[in-house]
Amino acid sequence: MAFWRRLLEGTSWQALVGYVSPAFFQLVSPRDISRTAYVLIRNWFDESTFRALVQERAASIQALDCGLAVTGSTRRRRDRRAFLSEIAPCSEPNSHYRTGEQALILFFHQIYREGPILLDLRRCHFCPKNDDDRLNFIATPLYCTWSPSFRSAMRDLYAAFYGGASRADFMSALTSLGIAPAADAFERAFGGERKFAARFLLTEFRATFHEVFLRCLETRTTLQADFLTLGIALATLYDHLELDGGTYDVAACYARALSRT
């Protein structure tokens, strides 16, 4: 935990660090945590891979026709620092337009597409376009590639929760992820029974996942390293949805994200 605080000090991520449960760092090996940090830093400076990812994601989102375009941030080569974005925030919490539905669609869409996943889903990177009614998601080079087994389990998990699959499928996905002992707590982590009118708060995010991790500690479960980057994506998403306000039909966003996958 102290390592991540030092790494993110002075960046726009600093405020989100406090929402990470300390219990998480007891469930993932220090080696996996260090390796994940190294990969994220390496990816941050890998300009060619980032550009290719943005182009691929822009194409897949355009085909989805969900009112969202994707572009990459423009970065200077000098004075660059890991996780320090040069993007100026383009939207304030009291803006008249809402961006949360597109963020939810993008979150699910990336899980069900192949390739790396853009993790920074904060609201300040979703801007209105001047030439049409779409939003423009200005991606930052914070991205990762999940292991095939983890991605498959996440797909099964959300398919069971939002896609109408069975309870047995839901439990099977949790077992594959190693978090079956915390099934009820994890079910609350993405809206619980409020699939059609969910409200998102960072305080609830922290409390819910803290409970998940405590359950895992009780059963001596070891979490996969990919949970760290999943946590980053979810924390930025919750932050976005809380700032946007209101409630969300998450099941509808899920269905839209998969409509052309």
N, C-alpha and C positions, 0 to 999 in steps of 0.2 A: 504493500500500500504506500509506504513512504517513497519507494522507488518511483511509482507512477506520479505521486505528488511533485517530486523533483523534476520529472520529465516534462510535466505539463505546466509547471509554474510559469506564469507570465503569458500564457496563451489563453484563448477564449474558452478552452476546455476546463479551465481551473475550477469554475463554479460547479461543474458536473461531477467532479471527483468525489465530493462529499456524499453523493447518492449511491456510491458503490459500497456494498456490504463488506465489512472486514472479514466476514466468514468465508467469502468467496476465495480469498487468498490462502485459506487453509485446506481448500479442496482441490486446488490445481498445483501441481508440482512447481517449485521455483524454476526448474529448468524449462518447463513449458511456458511459464510466464515470461522469462527472459527471451526465449526463442520467439514468442509472439511479438514482443516489443521490438526485437531486432528486425523481424519481417515487416512490421508496420513502418519502421523507420526506413528500411531499404526501399519499400514500395513508395514511400513519400517522395523519394528523390529519383525514382525510376520514371523519367518523363515519357519515354516511348511507350512503355506498357500502360501508363495512365492514359495517354492519348488514344491508344487502341481501345481501351476499355470504355472511354467516354463515347467513342464513335459507335462501338457495338451497342452500348446501352441506349444511345440516342436513336439508333435505328429500331431497336426493339420497342422502345416506348412510342415512337412515331407510329409504328404498325398497330400499337394498342389503341391509339386515338382516344386518349383519356384526358386531353387538355393540358398535357405536360410536354415540354421540350427539355433536352439535356445538353448542357455545354460544360466545358471544363474551365477551371480558373486559369487566368493568365498569371504567370509567375516570372519574376526576375531571377536570373541565375545567381546574382550576387546577394549576399546577406540572407540566404535562406536558412530557416531553422525548422527542424522537424516539428510538425503539428502546429506551426504558426502560419495561419492562412493570411494571405494578402487581400482577401475579398472583403470589401466594405459591406456591412449588413445593409440589405436593401429593403427590409420590411420591419415595421415596428408592431408590437403586440396589438395596438389599437387600430391597425390598418383596416380599411373597409372590406378587403377581400379575404377569403379563407383559402388556406392552402393544405389543410390537414388531410382531406380526402386523397389528393394527389400523392401526398407523402405515404399514406397507408398503401395505396395501390403500388407505388414504387417499391416499398418494403416487401410486399408479397411477390411482386413480379420478379424481383431479383432472386428470391429464394427458388422460384420455379424455373428460372432460366439457368443456363450453364454459364460458367465464367466467373470472374471475380465479382465481389459485392462491394458497392460503394456504401460506406458506413456512416458518413456524416449527413444526417437527415434533419439538421436543425432548420428552424423556420427562416432564419436570415438568409438562407441560400436558395429560397424559392421566391422568385421575383416575377412581377407581371411583365409580359412582353409588350413592347410598344406597337408592334405591327399587327397583332391579332389578340384573341381573347385567351390564349394559352398562358400558362405559367412557365417560367424558365428555371430549371433546377441547375444551379451553378455548382458542379461537383468539385469537391476538394480531393486531393490525392490520398485520402485515407481509405484504403481498400484492402481486402484480403480474399483468399480463396479457401473455402471450407473443404474438409475432407469429404469424399463421396459418401461415406457412411453417415457423417453428421448431417450433411445436406439432405440425404434421403430421409433420415429420421425427422428432420424439421418439416419436410414436405408432408410426411405422413401425419405428423402432429397437427399441423394446421388444416390438413384435409379432414382429419377426424373432428376437429373443433368447429371449423367454419364451412366445411364442404359436405357435411351430412354423413360422413363415414361413421362406423359403429363405435361404441364405447370400447370394445375390445381392440379396435385399431388404435384408439387414443392411448390405451394402456400399453400396447405393443410399442408404440413410438416412444413413450416415456421410458420404457424398459431399455430400448435401444440407446437412448440418451443417458441412461443411468440415473434417472431422477424419479423412478416410479414411486419411491417412498414419499415423495412430496406431490403426489398427483393433484390433490385438492387445492393445494397452495398454488401450483403452477397454473391450474385452470383459472384462477382469479387474476393471473398476471396479465392476461390480455382481454379483460372485460368480463370474465366469469359468465354468468347467464345473460349479461347485457350485450348480446351480440349485435343487436339492432339499434341500440342507443347507449353506447359506452362513453363514459367520461374518463379522461386520463389525467392523472396527477403524479408528479415525480415522487412525492412523499409516499403515495401508495405503491409506486414502482419499487422504491427502496424497501418498504416494509414487507411487501409480498415476496420479493426475491430473497430478502434476509431470512424469511421463514423457510423458503425452499432450501436455502443453503444450510440452515440449522438442522433441518430434517436429514439432509445428506450427511452432515457431520455425525448425527446420532447413529446412522447406519454405516458409518465409515466408508462412504462412497467417495470415489475419486472422479472428478469431473474432467471431461475432455477439454483440451486447450481452446477449442473453437468457441466454448462458452464465453470466453473473454471478449471476442469480437462481436458475438451475438449481443452481449451486454452493452457494448458501445452503441450498436445500431438501435437497440431498444431504448437506451437512455436518451439518445438524441431524438428518437421518435416521440417518446413521452414528453420531452421538453417542448418539442414542436407542437404537439396536440394540446398541451396545457396552455401554451401561449395563444394558440388559435382559439381556444375556448369552445364551449358547447359540447354536444354529443355527436357520436359517429356511428353510422350503420357499418360496422366493421365487416359483417358478412357480405354486404353488397360490394364493399371495396375489394374484398378477397375474390369474389366472383368476377369482378371487372378485371382484376389483375391476371386472372387465368383464362380470360375469354379468348385470347389468341396465342396462348402458350403452346 
